[in-house]
Amino acid sequence: MFAVYLPINGVAGALHDIAASTGADTSQLQWVSDAYVLPMAASVLSAGVFGDLYGRRRIFSLGLALTGAGGLVAALAGLLGNGATMPVLWAGQAVSGLGAGLLLPTTLALIAHAVPDAHDRGRSIGLWAAGVAAGLALGPLLSGGILESGAWGWIFVPAAALSFGTLVCGHWWLPESKSPEGRHLDWPGQITAAVAMAGLIFGVIEGGSRGWTSALTVTGLAVGVLALAAFLAVERRAAAPLMDLRLFTSPGFATAAFASVIALFATVGFTFLISLYLGEVHDFSALEIGTRLFLFAGVSAVANVPVGLLMSRVPPLALLTAGLGLGAAVALLFLQVGPDTSFLDLAWRLALFGVSISLMLTSVTVVSVNAVPRNLAGMASATSTALRQFGGALSPAVVGSVYAVGLTGDGTPTAAFHLALAGIGGLLAIGFLGCLAVLATGLRRTPGAGLPDA
């Protein structure tokens, strides 16, 4: 997971350098991020089925191979120096993202298999989330250090090397695990889910750059909505659905699914936004941006382990609610940030946001996996992760579009930054109120009630 998430913030911190080198506009920079997270989101559901049917270690290994290969292609893009740079970069990011999507549910399902006790599983998932947060934290620092003396293409090499190294270790040490009972390939569901995600995200990105009435925007959104409707219809009738919609009859799972979208939307959107802002307004180098991003991602990585331990004493849903509420409050505090904000004034806000991210991302995973029977852990983790990654993929598109709107007319980068931050804070507040309502009413059901047994 460290290797998977290392490029996300690492690339975000290098956007200013990529733009300066290639002349890429905001829409093209959005696709640098989305070319990675969109295939990740689109392949997660299928990865859960593939892992259950053919072996999670096998899919785990394939995911690492693709992640490493895509990183090498993206690195090559940085050395081209011609009109093919951006397409090759997007292609490399897409291959890596596909591999990352294969890894997300298989790693969680392997943990669920290795640690069957729900009480003990929280600590293990805390370590899993710590790997995620550590990748997010160190990515900007590593990329910034590389960019101090090298071309931006080299920022993709460390994640590629880690992926190949982990592939070798996993081959020797990781036990195989399957749960093929009742699981079948659901190609109509897989195709419609991927088209729905791609269409909606493409439409939002194009809406921000070309206008919401442009032909490409309307077409993308229409295709996404129709594909989503088709996906829901297919899954209701499928004998072995890719996403069993009955999962959402569990209040715990439904709440976690809703919060999953918001949590990663806020995380990725904030990273994308703060990177653009610090580069444009403060004219910071990639290393200076990376140092500041480390303040929130690094705190999140450190906090993940105690948060995992805390879940043995505090209900994970309560921690999730607290994380969403804290995140909303910190987003509002960032509305006071401007060109003259000192390092310390920025630092404590970033650290608080890191704590909120840790509370959200660790607890939301535990809530979703623990809300269903063990035999459905693969599907539950894949569904929750797909929704979370969809939020992450949609985030740069939405946040970038709002930021672009804020720059129209007499708008300044600071005003655009505040406008987009207000949107992130409002979304976190909605998630907080939703989780608080479930927590306050005390809705409880037996985990997996109404769901198929093994």
FENTA-V723194 format. One record per backbone hydrogen bond with DSSP energy under -1.0 kcal/mol. NH is the residue of the N-H (numbers start at 1). CO is the residue of the C=O. E is the energy in kcal/mol with one decimal. If there is no record, write none. Layout:
BEGIN
nh:NH co:CO e:E
nh:NH co:CO e:E
END
This chain:
BEGIN
nh:5 co:1 e:-2.3
nh:6 co:2 e:-1.3
nh:10 co:6 e:-1.1
nh:11 co:7 e:-2.9
nh:12 co:8 e:-1.7
nh:13 co:9 e:-2.6
nh:15 co:12 e:-1.1
nh:18 co:14 e:-2.6
nh:19 co:15 e:-2.7
nh:20 co:16 e:-2.0
nh:21 co:17 e:-2.1
nh:22 co:18 e:-2.5
nh:23 co:19 e:-2.7
nh:29 co:25 e:-2.2
nh:30 co:26 e:-2.2
nh:31 co:27 e:-1.5
nh:33 co:29 e:-1.2
nh:34 co:30 e:-2.9
nh:35 co:31 e:-2.4
nh:36 co:33 e:-1.0
nh:37 co:33 e:-2.0
nh:38 co:34 e:-2.6
nh:40 co:36 e:-1.2
nh:41 co:37 e:-2.2
nh:42 co:38 e:-2.6
nh:43 co:39 e:-1.8
nh:47 co:43 e:-2.3
nh:48 co:44 e:-1.8
nh:49 co:45 e:-1.3
nh:50 co:46 e:-2.9
nh:51 co:47 e:-2.7
nh:52 co:48 e:-1.9
nh:53 co:49 e:-2.4
nh:54 co:50 e:-3.1
nh:55 co:51 e:-1.5
nh:56 co:177 e:-2.8
nh:59 co:55 e:-1.9
nh:60 co:56 e:-2.5
nh:61 co:57 e:-2.4
nh:62 co:58 e:-2.1
nh:63 co:59 e:-2.6
nh:64 co:60 e:-1.9
nh:65 co:61 e:-2.2
nh:66 co:62 e:-2.4
nh:67 co:63 e:-2.4
nh:68 co:64 e:-2.4
nh:69 co:65 e:-2.4
nh:70 co:66 e:-2.8
nh:71 co:67 e:-1.7
nh:72 co:68 e:-1.6
nh:73 co:69 e:-1.8
nh:74 co:70 e:-2.5
nh:75 co:71 e:-2.1
nh:76 co:72 e:-1.9
nh:77 co:73 e:-1.6
nh:78 co:74 e:-1.1
nh:79 co:76 e:-1.6
nh:80 co:77 e:-1.1
nh:85 co:82 e:-2.0
nh:88 co:84 e:-2.3
nh:89 co:85 e:-2.4
nh:90 co:86 e:-2.9
nh:91 co:87 e:-2.3
nh:92 co:88 e:-2.6
nh:93 co:89 e:-2.4
nh:94 co:90 e:-2.3
nh:95 co:91 e:-2.2
nh:96 co:92 e:-2.3
nh:97 co:93 e:-2.6
nh:98 co:94 e:-2.2
nh:99 co:95 e:-2.0
nh:100 co:96 e:-2.5
nh:101 co:97 e:-2.3
nh:102 co:98 e:-1.5
nh:103 co:99 e:-1.2
nh:104 co:100 e:-1.9
nh:107 co:103 e:-2.5
nh:108 co:104 e:-1.4
nh:109 co:105 e:-2.6
nh:110 co:106 e:-2.2
nh:111 co:107 e:-1.8
nh:112 co:108 e:-2.5
nh:113 co:109 e:-2.0
nh:114 co:110 e:-2.3
nh:115 co:111 e:-2.7
nh:121 co:117 e:-1.9
nh:124 co:120 e:-1.1
nh:125 co:121 e:-2.8
nh:126 co:122 e:-1.8
nh:127 co:123 e:-1.6
nh:128 co:124 e:-2.1
nh:129 co:125 e:-2.8
nh:130 co:126 e:-1.7
nh:131 co:127 e:-1.8
nh:132 co:128 e:-1.5
nh:133 co:129 e:-2.9
nh:134 co:130 e:-2.7
nh:135 co:131 e:-1.9
nh:136 co:132 e:-2.2
nh:137 co:133 e:-2.4
nh:138 co:134 e:-2.8
nh:139 co:135 e:-1.7
nh:142 co:138 e:-2.9
nh:143 co:139 e:-2.7
nh:144 co:140 e:-2.8
nh:145 co:141 e:-2.4
nh:146 co:142 e:-2.1
nh:147 co:143 e:-2.6
nh:149 co:146 e:-1.3
nh:150 co:146 e:-1.8
nh:154 co:151 e:-1.5
nh:155 co:152 e:-1.6
nh:156 co:153 e:-1.3
nh:157 co:154 e:-1.2
nh:160 co:156 e:-1.4
nh:161 co:157 e:-2.7
nh:162 co:158 e:-2.5
nh:163 co:159 e:-2.2
nh:164 co:160 e:-2.2
nh:165 co:161 e:-2.3
nh:166 co:162 e:-2.8
nh:167 co:163 e:-2.0
nh:168 co:164 e:-1.6
nh:169 co:165 e:-1.9
nh:170 co:166 e:-3.0
nh:171 co:167 e:-1.7
nh:172 co:168 e:-1.2
nh:173 co:169 e:-2.5
nh:174 co:170 e:-1.7
nh:179 co:52 e:-1.7
nh:183 co:180 e:-2.1
nh:190 co:186 e:-2.6
nh:191 co:187 e:-2.8
nh:192 co:188 e:-2.3
nh:193 co:189 e:-2.2
nh:194 co:190 e:-1.9
nh:195 co:191 e:-2.5
nh:196 co:192 e:-2.3
nh:197 co:193 e:-2.2
nh:198 co:194 e:-2.4
nh:199 co:195 e:-2.9
nh:200 co:196 e:-2.2
nh:201 co:197 e:-2.2
nh:202 co:198 e:-2.6
nh:203 co:199 e:-2.4
nh:204 co:200 e:-1.9
nh:205 co:201 e:-2.4
nh:206 co:202 e:-2.6
nh:207 co:203 e:-2.0
nh:208 co:204 e:-1.7
nh:209 co:205 e:-1.4
nh:210 co:206 e:-3.5
nh:214 co:211 e:-1.2
nh:218 co:214 e:-2.5
nh:219 co:215 e:-2.5
nh:220 co:216 e:-2.6
nh:221 co:217 e:-2.5
nh:222 co:218 e:-2.5
nh:223 co:219 e:-2.8
nh:224 co:220 e:-2.3
nh:225 co:221 e:-2.6
nh:226 co:222 e:-2.6
nh:227 co:223 e:-2.5
nh:228 co:224 e:-2.1
nh:229 co:225 e:-2.3
nh:230 co:226 e:-2.4
nh:231 co:227 e:-2.5
nh:232 co:228 e:-2.3
nh:233 co:229 e:-2.1
nh:234 co:230 e:-2.7
nh:235 co:231 e:-2.7
nh:236 co:232 e:-1.6
nh:238 co:234 e:-1.4
nh:247 co:244 e:-2.3
nh:248 co:245 e:-1.4
nh:249 co:246 e:-1.8
nh:250 co:247 e:-1.5
nh:254 co:250 e:-3.0
nh:255 co:251 e:-2.5
nh:256 co:252 e:-2.1
nh:257 co:253 e:-2.8
nh:258 co:254 e:-2.2
nh:259 co:255 e:-2.4
nh:260 co:256 e:-2.3
nh:261 co:257 e:-1.4
nh:262 co:258 e:-1.3
nh:263 co:259 e:-3.0
nh:264 co:260 e:-1.8
nh:265 co:261 e:-1.7
nh:266 co:262 e:-2.5
nh:267 co:263 e:-2.0
nh:268 co:264 e:-2.7
nh:269 co:265 e:-2.3
nh:270 co:266 e:-2.2
nh:271 co:267 e:-1.9
nh:272 co:268 e:-2.6
nh:273 co:269 e:-2.5
nh:274 co:270 e:-3.1
nh:275 co:271 e:-1.9
nh:276 co:272 e:-1.9
nh:277 co:273 e:-2.6
nh:278 co:274 e:-2.6
nh:279 co:275 e:-1.7
nh:280 co:276 e:-2.7
nh:281 co:277 e:-2.9
nh:284 co:278 e:-1.9
nh:289 co:285 e:-2.5
nh:290 co:286 e:-2.7
nh:291 co:287 e:-2.3
nh:292 co:288 e:-1.4
nh:293 co:289 e:-2.5
nh:294 co:290 e:-2.1
nh:297 co:293 e:-2.5
nh:298 co:294 e:-2.6
nh:300 co:296 e:-1.8
nh:301 co:297 e:-2.2
nh:302 co:298 e:-2.2
nh:303 co:299 e:-2.5
nh:304 co:300 e:-1.3
nh:307 co:303 e:-2.2
nh:308 co:304 e:-2.3
nh:309 co:305 e:-1.9
nh:310 co:306 e:-2.5
nh:311 co:307 e:-1.2
nh:312 co:309 e:-1.5
nh:313 co:310 e:-1.9
nh:314 co:310 e:-2.4
nh:319 co:315 e:-1.6
nh:320 co:316 e:-2.4
nh:321 co:317 e:-2.2
nh:322 co:318 e:-2.2
nh:323 co:319 e:-2.4
nh:324 co:320 e:-2.2
nh:325 co:321 e:-2.2
nh:326 co:322 e:-2.7
nh:327 co:323 e:-2.4
nh:328 co:324 e:-2.2
nh:329 co:325 e:-2.0
nh:330 co:326 e:-2.5
nh:331 co:327 e:-2.3
nh:332 co:328 e:-1.6
nh:333 co:329 e:-1.6
nh:334 co:330 e:-1.6
nh:335 co:332 e:-1.3
nh:336 co:333 e:-1.6
nh:337 co:334 e:-1.7
nh:341 co:338 e:-1.7
nh:346 co:342 e:-1.7
nh:347 co:343 e:-2.6
nh:348 co:344 e:-1.9
nh:350 co:346 e:-2.3
nh:351 co:347 e:-2.5
nh:352 co:348 e:-2.0
nh:353 co:349 e:-2.1
nh:354 co:350 e:-1.9
nh:355 co:351 e:-1.7
nh:356 co:352 e:-1.9
nh:357 co:353 e:-2.1
nh:358 co:354 e:-2.1
nh:359 co:355 e:-2.3
nh:360 co:356 e:-2.2
nh:361 co:357 e:-2.8
nh:362 co:358 e:-1.8
nh:363 co:359 e:-1.2
nh:364 co:360 e:-2.5
nh:366 co:362 e:-1.4
nh:367 co:363 e:-2.7
nh:368 co:364 e:-1.7
nh:369 co:365 e:-2.3
nh:370 co:366 e:-2.5
nh:372 co:369 e:-1.0
nh:376 co:373 e:-1.5
nh:377 co:374 e:-1.8
nh:380 co:376 e:-3.0
nh:381 co:377 e:-2.8
nh:382 co:378 e:-2.3
nh:383 co:379 e:-2.9
nh:384 co:380 e:-2.7
nh:385 co:381 e:-2.4
nh:386 co:382 e:-2.6
nh:387 co:383 e:-2.3
nh:388 co:384 e:-2.3
nh:389 co:385 e:-3.0
nh:390 co:386 e:-2.2
nh:391 co:387 e:-2.0
nh:392 co:388 e:-2.0
nh:393 co:389 e:-2.9
nh:394 co:390 e:-2.6
nh:395 co:391 e:-1.4
nh:398 co:394 e:-2.6
nh:399 co:395 e:-3.2
nh:400 co:396 e:-2.2
nh:401 co:397 e:-1.8
nh:402 co:398 e:-2.7
nh:403 co:399 e:-2.6
nh:404 co:400 e:-2.3
nh:405 co:401 e:-2.2
nh:406 co:402 e:-2.1
nh:408 co:405 e:-1.3
nh:411 co:408 e:-1.8
nh:416 co:412 e:-2.5
nh:417 co:413 e:-2.3
nh:418 co:414 e:-2.3
nh:419 co:415 e:-2.2
nh:420 co:416 e:-2.3
nh:421 co:417 e:-2.1
nh:422 co:418 e:-2.3
nh:423 co:419 e:-1.5
nh:424 co:420 e:-1.9
nh:425 co:421 e:-2.9
nh:426 co:422 e:-2.4
nh:427 co:423 e:-2.1
nh:428 co:424 e:-2.2
nh:429 co:425 e:-2.1
nh:430 co:426 e:-2.0
nh:431 co:427 e:-2.1
nh:432 co:428 e:-2.5
nh:433 co:429 e:-2.5
nh:434 co:430 e:-2.2
nh:435 co:431 e:-2.5
nh:436 co:432 e:-2.6
nh:437 co:433 e:-2.0
nh:438 co:434 e:-1.7
nh:439 co:435 e:-2.7
nh:440 co:436 e:-3.0
nh:441 co:437 e:-2.0
nh:443 co:438 e:-1.3
nh:448 co:371 e:-1.6
nh:449 co:446 e:-2.5
nh:451 co:448 e:-2.5
END
